[in-house]
Amino acid sequence: MAKKQLLTEPVLPKDSIINPELYHKVKGTNHKVDTKFKHLDKMPNQKWHQIISFIKSGIRIVGYAIIPFDLVAAAIVLIFSEVIGIIEELV
């Protein structure tokens, strides 16, 4: 029976290296890594996304609190919170 050969280091796919610059520094290779993010201008603004999300959650809490008193008003408030949710995804 043939023995299975064990690898001395794990074989990782090219894109699975978390910190490519550190990896190549440790390995002693001179591989330049482009760390610039592509399409950064198309990414959502995280701060505004969070702020609008908190506002939406507050409006939802108010909407659910109104349910025992007035179903129509509660429905209007909850629909408004969904509109805020759409705006949140566009930020």
Residue, then its C-alpha position, 0 to 999 in steps of 0.5 A: m500500500a502506498k503512503k499518502q504524502l502529507l503537505t507541509e503547508p496548506v494549499l490555499p486558493k489565490d483569493s483565500i489569502i486574507n492579507p496578501e502583503l503579509y503572506h508574501k513578506v513572510k514567504g519572502t517573495n516580491h509579489k506586488v499586491d494591488t490593494k485598491f478597491k474597485h468600484l468603491d464609489k458604488m458602495p453604500n455609505q455605511k454611516w447613512h445606512q445605519i442612521i436611516s436603519f435606526i430611524k426606520s426601526g423607531i418608526r416600526i416600533v411606533g407603528y406596532a405600539i399604535i396597533p391596539f389603539d388604531l389599526v388604520a393609523a398603525a398600518i399607515v405608519l408601518i407602510f411609511s417605515e417600509v418606504i424608509g426601508i426602500i430609501e435605506e437601501l438606496v443610500 
